Amino acid sequence: MGKAKKRSLKNGINDKFPYMTRESALNSVINNIENKSEALDTITLFGFTAEEMLEAGAAYEDVMAFGALVK
């Protein structure tokens, strides 16, 4: 393993995703729905549908604001 890869793993740059489950990602999207860029990244990464987001407690208007990005 090279020096840069060791440093990246040591500093914990990739710590967010190994611990993120589908349920925790959905909760993160619902809690941070005002931050559109972060929410869009997580939605496209996990492939959430509008139905899943609505059942988790998101407002209808917020989900429809994403438009065609949500299935």
BELSUL-V233132 format. One line per field, one symbol per residue. phi: phi as a letter, one per 20 degrees, with the letter a starting at -180 (. if undefined). A space follows every 10 residues. Layout:
BEGIN
phi=???
END
This chain:
BEGIN
phi=.fffffffff fmfeffefde efffffffff fdffefffff fffffemfef ffffffoffg ffffffmffd f
END
